Amino acid sequence: QVQLVESGGGLVQAGGSLRLSCAVSGSRFSFALMGWYRQAPGKQRELVARITTIGTTNYADSVKGRFTISRDNAKNTVWLQMNSLKPEDTAVYYCAASVPGQSYWGQGTQVTVSS
């Protein structure tokens, strides 16, 4: 069984930074495509950033240059460093792990950016 636990969310002023962490249990982490998604009130869940097993990354246009996704396979952890935060970044952020035929999600962590 794979479990994902996010942490690091909170309230921050515009222009500030937060670092989200996602701890993954289970032996399949190193084989998983990892991603961060977010869902704002009244909006659909959207991809923020993804990182492959070998560290290739891609980002939503709205966060390019401000957010950085990284992973440590030895620690079964993925991070999302968020800088220059904007009020429109306010959302619940979810960590996701994908292996062939299966996807797993965390419970989400709230990020609120005040103007």
C-alpha positions as CSV (number, residue, x, y, z in Angstrom):
1,Q,0.0,0.0,0.0
2,V,1.3,3.4,-0.9
3,Q,0.5,6.4,1.3
4,L,1.4,10.1,0.6
5,V,1.5,12.7,3.4
6,E,1.9,16.4,2.5
7,S,3.1,19.1,4.8
8,G,4.4,22.6,4.7
9,G,1.3,24.5,3.7
10,G,0.1,27.7,5.5
11,L,-0.6,31.3,5.3
12,V,1.9,33.6,3.7
13,Q,2.0,37.2,2.3
14,A,2.3,37.8,-1.4
15,G,5.9,37.7,-2.4
16,G,6.7,35.2,0.3
17,S,7.9,31.5,0.0
18,L,6.7,28.1,1.2
19,R,8.2,24.7,0.8
20,L,5.8,21.8,0.6
21,S,6.9,18.2,1.4
22,C,5.4,14.9,0.4
23,A,6.5,11.8,2.2
24,V,5.8,8.6,0.4
25,S,5.5,5.2,2.0
26,G,5.9,2.0,-0.1
27,S,8.7,0.5,-2.1
28,R,7.6,1.8,-5.5
29,F,8.5,5.5,-4.9
30,S,11.7,5.4,-7.0
31,F,9.6,4.1,-10.0
32,A,6.9,6.7,-9.7
33,L,6.2,9.8,-11.6
34,M,5.6,12.4,-8.9
35,G,3.5,15.5,-9.2
36,W,2.0,18.4,-7.4
37,Y,-1.5,19.5,-8.2
38,R,-3.7,22.2,-6.8
39,Q,-7.3,23.0,-6.6
40,A,-8.7,26.4,-5.8
41,P,-12.3,26.9,-4.6
42,G,-14.7,26.6,-7.5
43,K,-12.0,25.5,-9.9
44,Q,-10.8,22.2,-11.3
45,R,-7.7,20.5,-10.0
46,E,-4.7,21.4,-12.1
47,L,-1.2,20.2,-12.6
48,V,1.5,22.5,-11.0
49,A,4.7,20.5,-11.6
50,R,5.9,17.0,-12.3
51,I,9.2,15.1,-11.9
52,T,10.1,11.8,-13.5
53,T,12.1,9.1,-11.9
54,I,15.3,10.5,-13.4
55,G,14.6,14.1,-12.4
56,T,13.1,15.5,-15.6
57,T,10.7,18.3,-14.7
58,N,7.8,20.2,-16.2
59,Y,5.7,23.1,-14.9
60,A,2.5,24.9,-15.5
61,D,3.1,28.1,-17.3
62,S,1.7,30.0,-14.3
63,V,4.4,28.9,-12.0
64,K,7.5,28.6,-14.2
65,G,10.4,30.5,-12.8
66,R,8.8,30.7,-9.3
67,F,8.3,27.0,-8.3
68,T,10.8,24.2,-8.2
69,I,9.9,20.5,-7.8
70,S,12.6,18.1,-6.6
71,R,12.8,14.6,-5.2
72,D,15.1,12.3,-3.2
73,N,14.5,8.7,-4.0
74,A,16.5,7.6,-1.0
75,K,14.3,9.6,1.4
76,N,11.0,8.8,-0.5
77,T,10.3,12.4,-0.5
78,V,9.3,15.1,-3.1
79,W,9.3,18.8,-2.5
80,L,7.8,21.9,-4.0
81,Q,9.6,25.1,-3.4
82,M,7.3,28.0,-4.0
83,N,8.8,31.5,-4.3
84,S,7.3,34.9,-5.2
85,L,3.9,33.6,-4.2
86,K,0.8,35.4,-5.5
87,P,-2.8,35.5,-4.2
88,E,-3.8,33.4,-7.2
89,D,-1.6,30.6,-5.9
90,T,-4.1,30.1,-3.1
91,A,-5.4,26.5,-3.2
92,V,-5.2,23.1,-1.7
93,Y,-2.1,21.4,-2.9
94,Y,-2.0,17.7,-3.5
95,C,0.9,15.3,-4.0
96,A,0.4,12.5,-6.5
97,A,2.4,9.4,-7.4
98,S,1.9,7.5,-10.6
99,V,3.2,4.0,-11.5
100,P,1.9,2.0,-14.5
101,G,-1.7,1.2,-13.9
102,Q,-2.1,3.1,-10.6
103,S,-2.2,6.6,-9.1
104,Y,-2.0,7.6,-5.5
105,W,-3.0,10.9,-3.9
106,G,-2.2,12.6,-0.6
107,Q,-4.8,14.3,1.5
108,G,-3.8,17.8,0.5
109,T,-2.3,20.8,2.3
110,Q,-3.8,24.3,2.2
111,V,-1.8,27.2,0.9
112,T,-3.2,30.7,1.4
113,V,-1.5,33.8,0.0
114,S,-2.7,37.1,1.3
115,S,-2.4,40.3,-0.7
